[in-house]
Amino acid sequence: MEGVIDRVTYRDEKSMYTVARIKTEDGRIVTAVGPFPSAAPGQMVRVSGTWTQHREYGRQLRAERVDIVVPATVLGIEKYLGSGLIRGIGPATAARLVKRFGLDTLAIVESNPERLREVPGIGPKKAQSIVESVAEHKSVQKVMVFLQSHGVSPAYAVKIYRRYGEDAVAVVSRNPYRLADEVYGIGFKTADKIAQEVGVDRKSPERVAAGIKYWLGKDSEDGHCYSQADQFAAAVAGELEVARVLVEGGIASLEGAGEVYREGESALYLAPFYHAERGVARRLCQLAHAKMWTLDTLSNEELAQAETRAGLRLADQQRAAVMKAFQSGVMVMTGGPGTGKTTTLRLIIDLFEARKMRVLLAAPTGRAAKRLSEASGKPAKTIHRLLEFEPGAEGWRFGRTAASPLECDVLVLDEVSMVDIILMQSLLKAVRPGSRLVLVGDVDQLPSVGPGSVLRDIIDSGAVPTVVLDQVYRQAPGSMIVTNAHRINHGEYPLLRGARDFFFIEADDPDQAVQAVVSAVTTRLPRYLRCDAMDDIQVLSPMRRAAAGVDNLNAVLREALNPARSGASEIRYRGSAFRRGDKVMQIRNDYDRLVWNGDMGRIVRIDAEEGEVVVRFSEPEGDRDVLYQQDELDELALSYCVSIHKSQGSEYPAVVIPITTQHYVMLQRNLLYTAVTRARRAVVLVGTKKAVAIAVRNASMLHRRTMLAARLREAAAASWPDEME
């Protein structure tokens, strides 16, 4: 059957499974289902398959083969070009092209693109964009034809083409496992499926090595720095369905190549995490003990004078923290909300600067750096900007390293609980021995999204001077946010009545909870706080799925706060729609655009014709607009609701937290504590008291496999025995 796709009812880009309504040459409308290499209204297709009768949807053609056919009618050409497949040509431009060139349109676009400028509205820049997109589209189609039967979606075909260009087919044919390492979004399992299709032996060394790295990487995604060596080989052999001896041989080969490291009998590391742990331990000990005898001292009189100048009186714990900052090469200050971390830190910075010492301030994320700057009154940068991150054609690098260290006498790093082991290693490399390092964070919050448990391991090691602030000072009369945060952290049920800033809305049914969340965000909180629903209120959910999870709440809240409007800018990609004004979050580190996993922004411009989206991100240095092409939108997700993990380091005027027994597997004390401590003016819990009680009682945390604490103790004892005695 041959015809034009009239409408795509459903499409899953991962499996390419498509439900399409196809208009045949004789005017019939036929439903075809099955894997389509690409599918857009206006495309002409030739479908071969078998007729089936669906009990609910009626007669359908179950596709066994789908070929894309160049359209032969003016209407078909217009729909084809206007479908969004070619960047720079949307429906309006397609109509003008067809009006000018008729049946010759496709030939002119491909063979005589200089004539495109005959069409009103197409200038030199747009014509060149169309020419480049057509050439790319033809190459991508070639890749897609090759990959069509190997389970790779058109979206991934574009990524493969962009990574390898004309060599894409050759690379995939020779070693498809490269895709798992080098193409974002293609994991080992997809690469393995392709490999089987192109005839790679299941017992091949390449497959075994790729599988070993994949499962080591899976453990790192759960926050672990290493895998348990005694169980690993057998588990991977089972997953790959090969003999254990092949996996053990693969591990040995990777060890020989320096890609995998063993620590004793129990730990198996991917190289980056092995080197990072060792490097962090060694560097922290070097900083902690470098020329201790030359460090300036701070007298009690000087501290008292500084307190007088600042108009405050420090408590004993706070005074101890200030003294430690002057007596130590490295020190940690940890404590929960309201315990005086900010007040103490401001005084530490002022005292160092009074001695003409150069102080730099940094935090892991843009929002955290902005908070640090506002709290301290001093400029602060993200770690990446502080280290002068530099993208390039050959990859990326930091401008500040051991060879070109940071120019400072003191480095203050806030929100250390968010910092993973790899980023901490990069930062410590750039700190000159003899400089002081002041680490600040709340050890009871969730650990970093990336591997490691850096702040907790440093404290647990006992190798670095640590001051714990546990007395609450900051609390407005009648405020319950700080009180309840500490109650939760101590395993006590929060006080849910009589507060002006901490509220509980009972909702036994998950759907009822969703409606209560929407009401709180759109009406009740904006009216109560006189705030903006989009800018000042953030919904934080424990998990992605379930009725009151991130995904569903994003869809519901978007329709309430930024609904589709006639004529409003909107662009679709892989089943998702993005609109002008949407709140979005970057969901992976993008080293070219300098935006990082967890950065939040607003869509300020959409050009459906060009397939472009512009997102405005708020940064300590000011707002910055970042351009995305349509096929790069898988880097973005709606952020009307975000996971509690993703909210780390951020602070919002108000937070709304759905907490139901549907979230049972994620209900943990530190998760609820982290969510509550994100709010400045109001917290609203929506759900059941039973769910709150489950979270408060559950103090268990997933133990992250790391050896940093042990390495710190070992490095300190081995390198400086006299001082440690």
N, C-alpha and C positions, 0 to 999 in steps of 0.2 A: 504494500500500500504506500502511495506517495501523496504527500500533502504538506500544508503549512501549519505550523504550531499556532493555534489560536489562543490557547491559554495553558499555563503550567499550573495545575491544581496543587501539586505537591512535588517537592524534590529534596532528597537527602544528598548533600554534596559528598559525604564520605563514601557512601555505597553507590552513588549516582542513580539510585532508584528514583524513578520519575513517574508521575501520573500526568499525562498531557492530553489535552483536547486538540485533535488534529482535523483540520478542514481539508477534505479530499478534493480532487479536481472536479468531481461531479456535485460538489456542494454539501456532501454529507459531513456530519460531525462525529468523529470516532474517538473513543477513549483508548489510549495505548499506555501500557504500564510495563516497567522494566528498566534496566540500566541504559541511560542515554549519555553519550560522551559530553554533550552540552545540551542545554534546552533553554530557549528564549522565544517569546512570541515573535512571529515573523520568520523564523527559521524554516527552511524547507527540508523535509526529512523523508527518507525511504526506510520503511519499517517492515521487517520480516518476522513472522511469529505464528502463534496459534490462537485461534479464537477461544475464549473461555466465557463462562456465564457466572458473574459474581452475584451472590444471593441478595446483596444490598444495592450494588451499583450497576447491575445489569451486564450487558455484553461488553467485553473488553478484548483488545488485542494484546496478548502477552508477548512482549518483544523479545526476540532472540538475537536480532542483529539490527543496529540502527546506523544508517549512513547519513551524513549531512550533505545535502544537495544544494548547489548554487541556485537561488530562485530565478525563475524565468519570466515573471510578470512584473509589471510596474509596481503593483500593490505589494507583491512578495518582496521585491527589492527594498521598497520603502520600509516595510516592517522589519526586514532583516537588518538593515543599516541602523534603524532606530531602536533596536532591541538592547543596546548597551554593550554589545560585543566589541565594538570598535570605539576606543576612547576618542572623544572629540566629536562624535556624531550621536546626537540624541534625536528624538522624534522630529523636532522642528528643523534641524539641519538636514535630516534625511528627506523630509518633504521638499525642501528647497532644492536639494541635489537631484531628486527624481524629476521634479518639475522642469529643471534645466536640461538634464541629459537623458531622461526616459530610460529605455531598455539598455542604453550604453553606460549607465551609471557605474556599475561594478567594474567594467573594463577600464573606464577612465580613472576611477579611484586607484586601481591597481597598476595601470600601465601609463597613464598620462596625468599624474597628480598635479602637474603645474596648472591644468585647466580648472582645478577646484576653485581658484580665485575668481573665476567668472561668476560664481554664485554669491549673491549678496550676503554679507555677514561673515564671509570666510576671508581672513587676511593672511599674510605670509606666515605668521606664527601658528595660527590654527591649522592652516594647510599642512605645514611641516609636521605638526602633532598627529594629524590624520594619517599622513604618509608613514610615519614611524609606527603608528599603531597597527596599520594594515600589514606592514612587513612583519611586525611582531606576531600579529594574529595568525598569519600564514605559517610562521615557524612553530607557533604554539599548536596549531592544528596538526602539524606534522608529528609533534611530540604526542599530542592527544591520540592520534590514530594508533601510534605505536603502543601507548599505555592503556588504550580503551579496554582491552580485555584483561588488564592486570590490576584492576581495582583502584586506580588512581583517579581522583576527581579532576575536572578541568581546572579548578582553582589551584590544585597542587601542580598540575602540568605547567601553569604559568610560572609558579615559583621555581620549578625545576629548570624551565627555560631561562629564567632570569639568572639563575645561579651558574648554569653551564653553557648557555647560548647554543650555538650550532653543535656543540659536543654532547648535548643532552642525551640523545639516543645511544651514543657510544658509551657514555659513562654508565648509564643504566644497564646496558647490555653486559659490560665488563664486570662491574662491581656495584650492584644496586644497594649494598649496605652502606655505601658512602652517603646515601640520601639521609639516613638516620642521623648522621653526624653533622651534615652540612646544609640541610634544608629544613627550615622551621616548619613544624607541623607534621612532618613525616617521621614517624617513629620506627623502631625496629620491626614491629609486627607488619606494618605496611611494606617496608623494604623487603622483609622476608617473603611476603606474599608475591611481590614482584619477582624476587629471585627464583622462587619455585617455578613461576610461569616462564622465565627465560632460561630455565634449565640448570640452575646452580645446584650442585650436589648438596644434599641436606647435611652431609658429614664434612663439608669443606671447611678448611681452617678459617676462611673469611667469615662464614656463617657462625661458627663457634665463637670466634673472637668478638664479633658484633653482639652476639647474645650475652656473653660475659659482661661486656661494657654496658649493655642495656640494663641488665638486672642489677649491676652495681649502681647505675644511675637511678634506677627505680628506688633503691634504698635512700639515695641522697635526696630524692624528691620528698621523702618523708622526714627529712631533717637529719638523717644519719650521716656521719662522716665515713663510716666503714661498714662492711657487711661481715657477718659471722662466718669465718672461713670454714669451720668444721661442718657447716650445713650447706654452704653455698654451692659447691660442686655438684652435689647430689640433686639439689633443687633445680639448678640450671639444666643439668642433664635431663631431668624429667620434663622441663618446659620445652627443651629443644628436641626431645625424643631421640637422644643419641646416648652412646655409652659414656659413663662417668669418666673413663680414662681419657676420652677426647677433650672433655672440659678441663680436666686437670692438666693435660698437655697444652691446651689453649691458655690457661692461666700462666703456666711456666713460660710460654712464648711471650706473652704480654709483659711478664716480669722482666724478661730479658730485654725487651724493647723499652723498658722504663715507663710503660703505660699503666702498670698495676704494681702495687707494693704490698708486701706481707709484713705484719708486725706481730712477732711471736707466732703462736699457733692459733690465735683466735680472730685476728683482724685482717681483712682484705680491703685495701684502699684503691680507689682510682687515684692516679698520680696527683691531680691538683689538690685534693683534700689532704693527702699525706704530706705534701710539701707545705701546704698552708698551715696545718696544725704544728708542724715542727718549726716553721718560720715564725709563727705568732708566739710560741713559747720562748724561743730563743730571743726574739726581738724585745718582748716585754721584759724579760730578765735583764737584757742589756740596758734598756731605758731605766729600769727600776734601780739599777746599781751603778750606773755610769757616774764616776767621779763624785760619789756621795759626799766626800769631804769638802767640796767646793760649793755645795748648795747653800743659798742664803738661808738665814734663820729669821724667824718672826717672833718678836718678844710679845709678852702679854700686854705690855704698855702700848706697843704699836697697834695691836689688835683692838684694844680698848679705844684708842683714839680714832681708828677707822670706824668703829661702831658709832661713836659720837658724831662723826662727820655725816654718817649715813642716817642718823636719827633712829637707830634701832639697838636692840639688846639681844644678842644671840644666846640661845640655850647652850648647855654644855656640849650636846652632840654636834651642834653647828660649829661651835668654836673648835672642837676636835677636828672637824672636817677641814676648816681653814688651816689649822696647824699642819695637818697631814699633807695638804697641798704644797706647803712650803718645805716640808721635811723629806718629801718623797719624790723620786723621779717619776713614779706612776702611782696614782691613787684612785680608788673607786669610792664614789658617793652614791648610795642607793637609798630609796625610800618611796613610799606611796604618795598620793595626792595630799596636799596640805601640810606636809612635814617639813617644809622650809627649804627644799632643794634650790628653788630659784633664788630666794633671798640670800642663801649661803653662797651660791655660785656668783651672784652679782658682786658680793663683797670680795670673793677670791679674785675675780677679774680686776676689780678696782685696785686692790692691793698690788697685784702684779704690774698693772699699768702705771701705778704711782712710782714704781721703781724703774720706769722706762723700759719694761720688758715687752716684747712684741707678742701679743696674744691673738691666736686664731680660733674661731668658733666654727664647728661643723656638726651636721646631723645627717642621718641616712637618706631622708627624703626631703623634697622641696617644702612640703607642709611642715615637717618637723623643724627644718632650718628656719622657716619663717616664724614659727612659734618661739624658737630660741632667740632669734633676733629681737622680737617684740618683748620678750621677758627680760633680756639682758640690756637692751638699749644699744647693742653693738651689732655690726654686720655679721651675718652667719651665712655659710654656704653649705650646699650638699657635699657629701664626701667626693662624689665624682667631679664636681666643679672645683673643689679645693685641690684635687689631684691633677687638675687640668687635663681632663679626658680629651683624647684626640682620636676621632675616627679617621680611617684612611682606606685606600684601595686594598692594602694588604692586611686589613683587619683593624684593630684598635689598640691603643696604648695609653698609658698615663704619662703626662709630661713630668710629673713629680715622682721621682723614684729615689733609691739610695744614691744614685749618681747625681741627682738634682733635687736635693731634699727641700722640704718646706722651710721657708724663711721665717722662723718663729722661735721664741723662747718657751712659749707655753701653748699647747694645743688642748682645747676643751672639746670633748666629744659627747654630745647628748644623745639620749634614746639608744644607748648601747645594746639594749635587749633586742633591737631590730637588726643589728649588724651580724651578718653571717661570717663564717670563717674565711672565705675567699676575700671578701671586701676588707676584713680586718687585716689580713696579711698585706694587701696592697697599701693600706693606709700606714701601717707600721713601718714598711720599707721606706716611706718618705719622711719619717720623723727622725731628725738628726739626734744621735746619742748626745746626752747632756740637756736636751729639751725636756721640759716637764709635760706629762700627759695626765689630764684630769678626765676620768671616765664617769659619766653620770647616767643613771637609768633606774628603772623600776624592775627589779629582778623577779617580781611576782607576776609581771605581765607575760603574755604569750611570747615564746621564743621567736627567733627570726623565721621568715618564710624560707630562706635558703638554709643550707646545711650548717649544723653546729649549734652550740648553746654557749656562745662566747661569754656573755656577762656572768651567767651562773657558774661556768667553769672557772673563770678568773677568781670569783669570790670563793668558790669551794676549794680552790687550790691552796689558799692561805699564803701564797707567794707574793701577793700584792696587798699593800695596806688598804683596808676597807673601813669605811664609816657607814653604819646603818642608821638612818634617820627614821625613827618609828613613833615620835611624839607628834600629834596633830596640832598645828598652830593656826592654819588658815581655814576658817570656817565662818561664813556669815551667819548672823542670828537666824534661826529657822531653817537653815540649809541642811539638806539631807544627803546631797550627792557625795560629799567627802565622808560623812558618817557611814553611809551605807556601803561605800566602796571598801572601807576598812572592815566593816562587819562581814561583808562577803569574803574578804581576804582571810579573815580569822575563822571562817566557817560558821558565822552566825547569820540567821535569817534577816534580811533587810527589813527596815521599818517602812511599811507601805501606806501609812495613813498620817494625815495631819501635816504633811510637808508642803512647801510652796514650790519646790523644784524637783520632786521625785514622786512619780505617780504610777499607779498600777491599774490597768484596765483588764478586768476579768473577761476572758473569752474562751469558753470550753471547746468550741468547735473551731478547727483550723480556718475554715472559710469565714467564720465570724471574726477571727483574729485578723484576717486580711482586711476586712472591711473596717475594723477598728483602727488598724494602722493607717489606712487611707484617710479616714476621718481625722485622725490626730495630725497627720502631715498637712492635709489640705485646708483644714478649717480650725480645729481646736487650738493647736499650738500657735499658728500665726496670729490668731485673735488674742490668745492669752499673753504671748511674749511680744506682740507687735513686731513680728519678724517675717522674713521672706521664706516661703515654703521651699523654694528651690535652693537658695544660697545658704540658709541658716539651719536647715533641718536635714539630718542624715539618718536613714534607716540602716540598722546593722543586724544581720541575721546570722545565727550560728552555722547554717549550712546552705548549700546551693539549691538542693531539690526539696520537695514537699511544698504544700500549699503556701506556707509562710516562709518559704526559702527565697534565696536571692533571685533566682530566675523568674519565678512567678510574680514576686513583688515588683520586680523591675517592669514587667509588662503592664501590671495593673496600675502602678504609680505613674508610669509614662503616659498612659491614656488619661489619667486624672489631671496631670500637671502640664503635659505637652501633647495634646491629642492631635491627630491628623486633621489638617485643615485644607480646604479646597485652594489649590494654587500654591500651597506652602512647599518649600524645598524638602525633598525626601529622596533617599537613595537606598537601594536594597542590595544586600550581598549575602549569599549563602543562607538564605532564609531569614535574615535579620534586616530590619529597617532602621535607618538612622535619619533623624530629623534635625533641622536647624533648631537650636535651643536645647537639645538633649544634653543631660549630664552623662559623661562617659569617663571610663577609666582605662589607662594603658595596662595591658595584662602581660606584657613581657618586656624585658630590657631591650630598647632599640638604640644601639650604639651609634647609628648614623644620625638619628634625629635628636639624640640626647634627651630622650624621655624614658622613664624607668617604670618598672613593674609597680603598680600602685598609684602612679601619678593620676590626678583627677582634673578634668577640664570640662569645657562646654563647647559644643559645636556652634561656630559662629557663621560658617558659610558652607553651602553645598552647591556644587555645580554638576548637575546630573548630566549635562551635555559632555563635559570633559571627564566625568567620573572622578571628581575630586571633592574631598572633605577637609575643611580647616577647623582645627580644634585649638582653643585658647587655654593654655595652662598658666596657672598662677604660680610664680616662683619668687624667691626672696629678692631677686634683682628686678622684678617686674613681670608683667604678663608677657607671654610669648606665644605666637601663633605657629602651629605646626601643620604642614600639608600632608594628607594621606591620599594615595590613589585608591580607587574602588577595590582592587584586588588585595589591598593591604589592610582592609578593615577588620580582618580577623585579629588584629592587634588591639582592637578596642572592644569594650563591653559597656553596656548601659550601667550607670552607677547611682540611680535613684536609691537603690539598695545595694550594699556591698557586704561581703563577709566580714565578720569581726576580725579575722586574721588580716584582711586587707586594710583595716582602719588603723593599724598600729602607727604610732607617731603622729597621728592627726588629732585635731581637736575641733569640735563643732559647738556652736551655741546650744543646740539641742539634739538629742539622739532618741530614736524610737527603736525599741528592741523587742521583736517578736520572740517569745520563748514558750514553746509548746512541747508536749510529750512526743510530737512527731520528730523533734530534734534530739531525741533521747541519746543517740550515739555520740552527739557532740556536746552534751550538757556537762561542762566542767567548770570548776570554781574559777580558774584563771581566765577562762573564756568570758564568763559573765563579768568578772572584775575588770578585764581589759575594756569591755564594751562600756561599762558604767563610767570609767575614768576618761572616756573620750569627750564627755559633756562638760560645758562650762555653766550653762544656765538652767537646763532642764533635762531630766531623764524620764522616759515613759516606757514602762514594761507592759507588754500586751501578751496575754496568754493565761496560763494557769499557775496557781500557787504551788501545785505539785511539781511542775517543771522547774520553777524557781528553787524549790527545796532540793530537787535532784542535783541541780547545778551546784548549789552551795555545799552540799554534802560530799560531792565528788571531787576530792582533792588530788585524785590520781592524774598524772600527766604522762603522756607517752615519753618513755625514757629514750633519749637520743643517744645513739652510740657515738661517743667521742672519747678521745684520750687527751684532750687539751689540759685538763686539770692535773692529770698524772705527769704529763710532759712539763708543765710549769714547775711542779714540785721537784721533778728530777733535774731540770735545768738550773733552778735556783740552788739546790743542794750541791750539784756538781761543780758549778762555776764560781760560787762565792761562799766557800765553807766558813771562812772567818766571819764575814758579815752575818751569815745565817745563824751562827752560834750565839 
